[in-house]
C-alpha cells in the first residue's frame, strides 16, 4: 500500500492526457459575443450558449448596475431569512408569465433547481425514469433523492413504456425526467408522447428547458410551448444563464407545486438568494424576449442557413480524410461526430487556427466525440460562411 494517499492523482491525469480527454479552462478577454478575444486573437464564437446575444446587451448591464446601487452586490442570506428582495418576486412573476404557469421559484443556479425539485418531489419509496442523455444535474438529483432510478434509451418512448409497465406499480410515486433540448446533441425530447404515458401510468413529468427557453415557441417560452403542451401538468425547470444571459435557475408550475417547493426544496431553502445584479439582468432579459421576437427569427435564420451549408459540405466527404457526421438536430446546437477523440481535438485546433472557436466534446461527457457548434442570433452570415469554408478545408475539399 502506498504511503502517499494522493499519488494516484498523477496517474489519473496522465491517463486523461493519453485518452485525449484532458480538459483545461480557456481564458476569454473582455466581453463575450459573436466574436471574442482570446490570447490576442479574435475568434468567431461558436461555443456559446448565449443564443439571443443578450449577455452583452447593455440593457441587462444597466439593470444589473441599478440593482447593485439599490441593493448591493450580495443578497446576504437565504430567501426565507434575510435574502429576499422585491426583485426576486418580480422575476418569478415575469418567468411565470413567460411560461404561462401559475407561479415560479428562482434558484441560484439551474443545477440547484434540478437537484432541489427532484429531491423534494420523490424519495426512497419512489421511481425516477430518465432519458439516458439527460443533463448531469438531472442524474445527480436522482441520486440525492434516494429514489430508484432507471434510464430509458434516448428519446425511446417504447422503452419508457416498457419500464413503466414493469416497475411503476411497485413504487409510491413516479417521476419522468427529460431535457427538452439535449445539450450535447441538439435534438428535442418527444414531449407529447411522454405526457401521454405519464397520464396513463399516473406519473409526474419534469422537463429541463435550459436550452429551450427564449429559443422555441412563438412567445419564446420554450419547447413545452413549441410542442403544443402548454397548460398540461408539468414541472418545468430552466436556467437564466443561456438565452437569458444572466445566472440562476427556476422552476415553474402550479401554485401548489411552487408553494410546496418553497417549503421542501433544499437547493432553495439552504442557499443564499440569487444576487441582485443577476436577478435584475434576468428580469430585463425576460422582458426583451417577450418584446423582441425578431431576435428568435434572426437565430433561426442562422440555424437554417448553417445546417443547409454544413449538410452540403458533409455530403461530399465520402472520400475525405476526416469523416464527420451531423447528428440529428432541431435546435441551435449542431454536433458533428467524428471517429475518435484525437481526431475531434485536432479538428477543433484546426478551426481555432482559422479563427473559429468550436468546442471539442469528448467522453465521458458524451458517448462519442464531436464538434459542438452553437449559433447565436447575433452571428452574421459572413461568419457562417467562414465556418463553412473552414469545414471544407478541414475535410480535405479545399
N, C-alpha and C positions, 0 to 999 in steps of 0.2 A: 504494500500500500504506500502511495506517495506521501511524503511528509509535507508536501505543498498542496493545500486543498484547491488552489486556483490554477494549477499547472495545466489543466485540461483546456483552459480558455484559448491558449496559443494554438493548440492543435485544432480546436474547433474553427478558429478564424482561418487557419491555413486550409482547412477542408473547404470552407466557403470560397476562398480565392480559387482553389483548384477547380471547383464546380462552376465558376463564373457566376456565383450567387452573392458575392460580397457587395455591400452597399455602403455609400457614404453620402453625406449631405452636399448639396450644390449651392453655393452662395450666390444670391442674386443681389445686384447693386441697384438701389433705388426702387422705384415703383414698378409693379408688375402690370402687364397689359398684353396686347397682341405682339409687342416686341419687348424684350428685356435686355438688360446689360449684365453680362457675366464675365468676369476676369478681363474686362476691357473690350469684350466682343459683343456686338449687337446681334441678338438671335431672334428669329421669329418663334414665338412661343406657342408650341403645340402640345404643351404638357400641363396646362392649367385647367382647373375645374370652374373657372370664372366665366361661365358660359355666356352671360349677358354683358360682360365687361364692366360690372358695377363696382368691383373692388377698387378701381381707380377713379370712380365718378366723384367729382368734387362735392356733390350734394351729400353723399354719405360722409365725407370728411367734415363738412361743415356741421352736420348733425352731431357727429361724434365730438367735435370740439365744443359745441354749445353744451352738450351733456356733461363734459368734463368741467366746464366753467360753472355749471349749476350744481352738479352732484359730486365732483371729484373723480379721481381715477379708479377707485375701487368701490364695490358695494358694501364691503366691510363685514358681511355676515350672511348667513343663510336667509332665504326668503321668509321663513317662519320666525326668525329672530329679528335682526336689525337690517337685513339686506334688501327688503322690498322697497321699490320706488314706483311712483305712478307710471314711469316709463315702461316698466315690466308689464303692467296691466294693459297699457296702450298697445304694446307689441303683441301681446296674447290676443287681444280683441281683433287686431289687424290680421293676424295669421288665421284666426277662426273665420273671419270674413272672406279672406282669400280662398280658404279651403271649403267654405260653405258648410261649416260644422257649428255646433252649439258653443264650443269653448276650445281653449288651447292652454297649454302649460309650457313654459320656456325653461330649458335646462342650460347648463354651462357648456355643454358640447353635445353633438349628435350621438357620440359613443355613450355618454352617460344617459341620454334619453332612451336608447335601446336597452341598456342594462337595467335602468330604472323601471321601464314599462314591463319588461319580461319578468323581472324578479317580483314585481308587485302582483302580476296577473296569475302566475302559476307557481306551484311548489312541488314538493316531493310526491304527492299523490297524482300528479298531472302528467300530460303528454305534450311535447312540442314536436311538430313535424316541420322541418325547414328545408328549403332548397339547398342542394349541396354547394351551390356557388354563392350562398349568402355572405354578406359582409361579416368581417371578424366580430363586430360589435353584437350582431345578432347571435352568433355562435357563443360568444362569451356570456351573453345574457342567459342563454340556456344552461350553461354550466353553473352560473351563480344561483339560478333559481332552484336547482336540485331536482328539476323535473326530468323524467325520462325523455331523452332527446334522440330523434331519428331523422336522418336525411332522406329526402326523396330525390330521384335523379333530376337533373337540371331541367326545369320547365316541363316535367313529365307528369301530366295530370293523372294519367292512368296509374302510374306508380304511387302517386299520392293517395289515390282512392284505394289502392290495394293495401297500403299501410293503415288507412282509416278503417277499412273493413276488418283488418287483423287485430288492431291494437286499441281502437277508440273505446270500445265497451269496457275495457279493463282499467280505465282511468277516470278520475273525477271530472277534470276539465281538459280541454284540448285547445292548443294554440297553434295555428299555422302561420309561419313567418316567411316572408319573402322580400327581397329588394324589388322595387318597381322597375328600375333600370339597373342592370347588373354592371357594376363599375369597371370591371376588367374585361368585359365582352361587348357591352353596348346594346344588348338585346333587352326586351321587355318581358315581364312575367305575364302569364295567361290569367290575369286577374278575374275576369268574369267567370271562368271555369272554376277557379279556386273558391270564389264566393259561393258558387252553386254547391260545391262539395261541402263547404262549411255549413251551409244551411241544412243539407241532408244529414250531416253527422253531428250537428249541434256543437260546432267548433267556432272559436274566435279566430279572427284573422288580423295579423299585424303586418302592415306593408311599410317598408322604408323608402320614402320618397326623396332621399338625399340628392339623387341626380335627376329627379323628375320635376321638382318644384321650380317654378319660373320658366321652365323649358317646354312643358307639354300642356295642352289644353287651350281652349280659346281665351281663358282668363289667366293662364299661366299657373293654374292651381296644381297641375301635375298629372301623372299617369292615371290616377283614380278618375279624374275628370275626363281625360283623353279616352279612357276605356269605357266611358258611359256608366261608371259605378258610383258616382257622387250620390250621397244620400243613403247609401247602404251601410249597415252596421259594420264599422271598421275601427281599428286602432291605427292611425296614420302617424308615422314618425318621420322626422326630417331634420335637415341641418340648415343653419344660417350661413354656412361658410363656403358654399359653392355658388350657385347662381345669385344668391342674395348678398354675396360679397362681404360678409362680416364674420362672426364667430358665434357658436352656440348651437343648440338643438331645440326641438319642440315636439310635442305630441298633440294631436287634435282628435276630437271625437265628441261624444255626447256629454251633456252636463254632468251626469252621474259618473261617467268614466273619469273625467278630469278631476272632479271633486275627490274621487277615490284615490287617484294618483297623488294628489296633494297631501294626502294622509298616509300613503303607503309606499311611495316610490323612494327608495333610499338614495338614488342618484340625484334627487331633487332636495330631499329633506336635509341631507347631511353634507351639503357642499355650499360654498359661497355663491351668492347670486351672480348672474351674468353682469359684467361690468357696465356702467352707464354708457360708455362710448360704444361698445359693441351693440348694446340694446338699441341705442338711438340710430346707429348706422343701419341695423337690420330693419328697423321701422321705416326709415327712408327708402330702403330697397324694396320693401313690400309695396309701398305706395307707388314707386316707379314701375314695378312690374304690372300693376293694375292700370296705370295711366299711359304707358308707352308700349303697346303691343307690337309696335314696329321693331322693337329690339328682338322679339322672338322671330318675326318674319325675316329679319336680317340673318339671324342664326341659322334658320332652316334653309335659307338660300345658300349659305355657305356649306351646310351639311350636304345638300343635294348636289351641289357643284363638285365638291371634293369626292364624294362617293362615286359619281359618274366618271370623273377623271381617273381615280385610282383603279376602278374596275377595268377601264380601257387599258391601262398600263399592265395590270396583272394578267389580263387575257393574252398578252403577247409574251409571257415569261415562261413558256413551256420548255425552252432550252436555256433559260437564264442560269447564271452561276448561282445566284441567290433566289431560291423559290420562296415567295411569300403568298399566303392565302388570307383573304379578308374574311374575318369571322362575321356571321350574320349580325347586323346591327340595325336598330331603328332609332338611333339617338345621335347626339354629337360626339359620341365615343366610337372611334373607328380603330379596330385592332387588326394588325397584320401578323399572322402567326408564321414563325419560322421553324427550321428543322432542329435548332439547338440553341441553348443559352449563349454559347460562344458566338454563333452567327448573328444573333439578335443584338448582343452587346456591340459587336463590330459594326452592325448596320446603324445603330444609334450613334456611334462615334463618327461614322461617315457623314451622317446627316448634320452632326454638330459642326464638322469641318466645313460643311456647306452653308452654315449659318442658320440651322434649324434645330430647335430643341424638341426632340421627340423621346419620350421615356421608353426605356427597355424594361419590360416587366417579366420576371422570371419566377420559377418555382422557388419557395413554396407558396408565394402569393397566388399564383395561377398554376393550373396543371401543365400547361405548355407555354414556352417562351414566346413573347410577342412584342411588337412595337405598338404602343398605345398613343394614338393621335387624338387629341381633343380640340374641338373647334369652338370659336367664340363669335359672338355677333359682331365684334369689332375687327375681325380679320378682314383684310382687303383681298379682292380676287387675285391681284398680282402676287400676294403672299401664298395663296393656294396654288398658283401656277408654279411658284418656286418649289413648293413641296412636290408637285407632280414631276417637274424636271429632275429633281434630286432622286426621286424614286426610280425614274427611268435610268438614270446613271447608275444607281445602286444595283439594279437588276441586270446591268450589262447591256442596256439597249441604247445607250447614248455615248 
